[in-house]
Amino acid sequence: GREDFRQFLNFFSPLEEERNEKKDFIDDSLSNHRIDYFHFA
């Protein structure tokens, strides 16, 4: 579910200072590789 995915993102962004930068990177990955991410959804 969405909460599991949020925890998945937090695994890659354990530090508050890094979250915005990592989130931008992940958002770019989501738009560039959307099918890959939906495969794991």
Rosetta constraint file for C-alpha pairs under 8 A:
AtomPair CA 1 CA 5 HARMONIC 6.39 0.50
AtomPair CA 1 CA 41 HARMONIC 7.59 0.50
AtomPair CA 2 CA 6 HARMONIC 6.19 0.50
AtomPair CA 3 CA 7 HARMONIC 6.26 0.50
AtomPair CA 4 CA 8 HARMONIC 6.16 0.50
AtomPair CA 5 CA 9 HARMONIC 6.21 0.50
AtomPair CA 6 CA 10 HARMONIC 6.11 0.50
AtomPair CA 7 CA 11 HARMONIC 6.14 0.50
AtomPair CA 8 CA 12 HARMONIC 7.00 0.50
AtomPair CA 9 CA 13 HARMONIC 6.32 0.50
AtomPair CA 9 CA 23 HARMONIC 7.92 0.50
AtomPair CA 10 CA 14 HARMONIC 5.58 0.50
AtomPair CA 10 CA 19 HARMONIC 7.86 0.50
AtomPair CA 12 CA 22 HARMONIC 7.61 0.50
AtomPair CA 13 CA 18 HARMONIC 6.06 0.50
AtomPair CA 13 CA 19 HARMONIC 5.15 0.50
AtomPair CA 13 CA 22 HARMONIC 6.32 0.50
AtomPair CA 13 CA 23 HARMONIC 7.96 0.50
AtomPair CA 14 CA 18 HARMONIC 7.57 0.50
AtomPair CA 14 CA 19 HARMONIC 7.47 0.50
AtomPair CA 15 CA 19 HARMONIC 6.45 0.50
AtomPair CA 16 CA 20 HARMONIC 7.92 0.50
AtomPair CA 18 CA 22 HARMONIC 5.98 0.50
AtomPair CA 19 CA 23 HARMONIC 5.68 0.50
AtomPair CA 20 CA 24 HARMONIC 6.22 0.50
AtomPair CA 21 CA 25 HARMONIC 6.41 0.50
AtomPair CA 22 CA 26 HARMONIC 6.07 0.50
AtomPair CA 23 CA 27 HARMONIC 5.92 0.50
AtomPair CA 24 CA 28 HARMONIC 6.19 0.50
AtomPair CA 25 CA 29 HARMONIC 6.25 0.50
AtomPair CA 26 CA 30 HARMONIC 6.04 0.50
AtomPair CA 27 CA 31 HARMONIC 6.36 0.50
AtomPair CA 28 CA 32 HARMONIC 6.08 0.50
AtomPair CA 29 CA 33 HARMONIC 5.57 0.50
AtomPair CA 29 CA 34 HARMONIC 7.33 0.50
AtomPair CA 30 CA 34 HARMONIC 4.75 0.50
AtomPair CA 30 CA 37 HARMONIC 6.65 0.50
AtomPair CA 33 CA 37 HARMONIC 6.67 0.50
AtomPair CA 34 CA 38 HARMONIC 6.19 0.50
AtomPair CA 35 CA 39 HARMONIC 6.05 0.50
AtomPair CA 36 CA 40 HARMONIC 7.03 0.50
AtomPair CA 37 CA 41 HARMONIC 6.50 0.50
